[in-house]
Amino acid sequence: MEWVEISGRTLEEAKEQALEQLGVAEQDAEWIILSEPKVGLFGRTRGEARVRARVRPVRPRPKRQHRPRRAATERQVPARSGEGAAARGGSEGAAGQSASSRRRR
């Protein structure tokens, strides 16, 4: 629900008017106090109290849907010409042997 802005002589009066307009109990509403009346000379109040209120949401807002990520199998890395399997991340050398078995010779 949208926010409503209400003003009154006192903060309590503004809250009561907002609750009447929204039609809910005080614990079911969210409040933002925009301004409070100021106490003037001899205890008299100047200005008005202004509040912004709305009905408290009962469930969280739905999350935005993000576009799906591409899977690793869909990603294709172009092979470099002339470099063989070692350039594509393979651990075997040109003769088909691993690097550790080549060192033993």
N, C-alpha and C positions, 0 to 999 in steps of 0.2 A: 504494500500500500504506500501511497505517497505521503510525504510530510505535510502537516498542517501547521500554520503559524497563527498563534493566538496571543492577544495582549489583554492585560487586566490591570486593575489597580494594585494588586498584590500578586506575588508569585503563586500562592495557593489558589487565588481566584482564576488566574490564567490556566493553571493545571486542571482545575475543575471544569472549565469551559472546554478545554481540549479533550478531556475524557468524555464529556457529554457528546461532543461532535464525533469522536471516534467510536463511541459506544462500547468501550472496554473498561476493565478494572485497571487500577494504577500499576499493578505488577505486570500487566500484559502490554504496557506501553514503554517506548523508549523516549527519552527526553534530551533536549539540548536547550540550555538556558541561554537565550540571546542577550537579554539585559534584565537587570533588576532595578526596582525603583530606589531612588536615592533618598536618604533621610536628610531633610532640610532643617531650617531654623525651627526651634521649639518642637522637634520631633515630628514635624509634618513631612509627608512623603512627596517627592517630586518625581515626575516621570511615570512611566508604566513598566510593568514587568512584561517581557516578551519571551515566549517559549515556542520551540518547534517540537512537535510530537508526531509519532507514528505508532502503528500497531507493531509490536515486536514480532519478527519473523519466527515461525515455528520450525522451519527446516532451512538448512543452508542452501544458498544459491547453487544451481547446477554448474559444474565445471565446464569450461569451454572445451570443445573437441579439437584436438590438435590433429594435423594431418599425419597419417601413419609413416613411420620410418621405413626406409628401405632395408631389407634384410641383407646380410653380408653376402649371400649367394647372388644377389642381384648386382652388386657392385662389381664391375669388371675393370681390372687394371690392365692397360695395354702393355703387351710384352715388348721389350726393347729388342730390336733386331740385332742378331749376331752375338748376344751375350749368353744364351743358353739358359739352363735351369738355375744356375747360381744367381742370375740377375732377378729371377722371379721368386727368390726366397728359398730355393731348395738347398739342402745341406750336402747334396752329393756332388762330386766333381764330374769331370767329363768322362771318366772311365766307369762311372756308376758306383764308386766306392765312397764311403764316408770319409771325412777329413781325418778322423782318428785312426782309421785303418790304413790310410796312406802314410801316416807318420811312422807306423810300426815297421815299414819296409826298410 
